[in-house]
Amino acid sequence: MTSLFRSLPASASTKPLGPETEPGSYRGGYTDNRTPGKRRGANFMDLPPELHLLISKELIYPDALSLKHTSRYFYNLVYTGFAHAEAS
């Protein structure tokens, strides 16, 4: 079975960063900055909000609640059937 965790490179590269390896540079895909030139998959937050909403609607309550509490974005997006009472 392959490991679910990526291992860090044995030593840092002494090669200066070029335009193709600068963190945050976009070249038509995602690259792993620790291993220049190696592509990595898209992450969950790269999906459009419509898909986030569709996925959240398929979750059972405990999973939806966990997702809701991961970030402000998901807190406002995920419906768990419970609404806070407004302060009057």
C-alpha positions in Angstrom: 0.0 0.0 0.0 1.4 3.4 -0.9 1.7 6.0 1.8 -1.0 8.7 2.1 1.6 11.2 3.2 4.1 12.8 0.9 7.7 12.7 2.1 9.8 15.9 2.1 12.8 16.1 -0.1 16.0 14.9 1.6 17.7 18.3 1.1 16.7 21.7 -0.1 17.7 22.6 -3.6 20.5 25.2 -4.0 19.1 26.1 -7.5 17.5 29.6 -7.4 13.8 29.8 -8.1 13.1 30.6 -11.7 9.8 31.8 -13.2 8.7 28.1 -13.7 9.3 27.2 -10.0 8.1 30.3 -8.2 5.5 29.6 -5.5 2.1 30.7 -6.7 3.0 30.7 -10.4 0.3 29.2 -12.6 1.3 27.2 -15.7 -2.0 25.6 -16.7 -2.0 23.2 -13.7 -0.8 22.9 -10.2 2.8 22.1 -9.4 4.2 21.0 -6.1 6.8 23.6 -5.1 8.8 21.1 -3.2 9.4 19.1 -6.4 9.7 21.5 -9.3 8.0 20.4 -12.5 5.9 17.7 -10.7 2.2 18.2 -11.1 -0.2 17.7 -8.2 -3.9 17.2 -8.3 -6.5 20.0 -7.8 -7.7 20.5 -4.2 -11.2 20.6 -2.9 -11.3 24.4 -2.7 -10.5 24.7 -6.4 -13.9 23.3 -7.2 -16.7 25.7 -8.0 -19.1 26.7 -5.2 -21.9 24.9 -7.0 -20.1 21.6 -6.5 -19.4 22.4 -2.9 -23.1 22.9 -2.3 -24.0 19.7 -4.1 -21.5 17.7 -2.1 -22.6 19.2 1.2 -26.2 18.3 0.5 -25.2 14.6 0.2 -23.5 14.5 3.6 -25.0 13.0 6.7 -25.5 15.3 9.6 -22.2 14.6 11.5 -20.2 15.0 8.4 -22.0 18.2 7.3 -21.5 19.6 10.7 -17.7 18.8 10.6 -17.4 20.4 7.1 -19.4 23.4 8.3 -16.9 24.1 11.1 -13.8 23.9 8.9 -13.9 27.5 7.6 -16.1 30.6 7.4 -16.8 29.8 3.8 -18.3 26.4 4.6 -20.0 27.7 7.8 -22.1 30.0 5.6 -22.6 27.5 2.8 -23.5 24.2 4.6 -27.0 23.7 5.8 -27.4 21.4 8.8 -31.0 22.2 9.7 -30.1 24.3 12.7 -30.4 28.1 12.6 -29.1 30.5 15.3 -31.7 32.6 17.0 -31.3 36.3 16.0 -30.5 38.6 18.9 -33.3 41.2 19.3 
